[in-house]
Amino acid sequence: MSHPTSIPWSVGGPDNGGGSTMGVYCDDATGNRIADCHPEFSTIDRGEARANAVLMAAAPDLLAACQEFCRKVDAGEARSTASYKQMAKAIEKATKYKDA
């Protein structure tokens, strides 16, 4: 079974300091580009392209939060607010962006 590229992911390269502002990169030693969301590759506008890049970069955090929440529900441990906070943080990362 294949696994996703190492995490964390970011928009604009490692530490948001390099690469394309419309690209999604993994923050490892090589800073591999995962995806390009440039508006010239589609009919969407620049703001939507940037929002898509931010959402893609948050995908590993969203997946981890959902998996942990489901694990806690299955184990009967969902009374804690920790899972809620983890999911809220992942959702914030997925939706926090500025028009470029």
Buried (B, 14 or more C-beta within 10 A) or exposed (E): EEEEBEBBBBBBBBEEEEBBBBBBBBBEEEBBBBBBBBBEEEEBEBEBBBBBBBBBBBBBBBEBBBEBBEEBEEEEEBEEEEBEEBBEBBBEBBEEBEEB
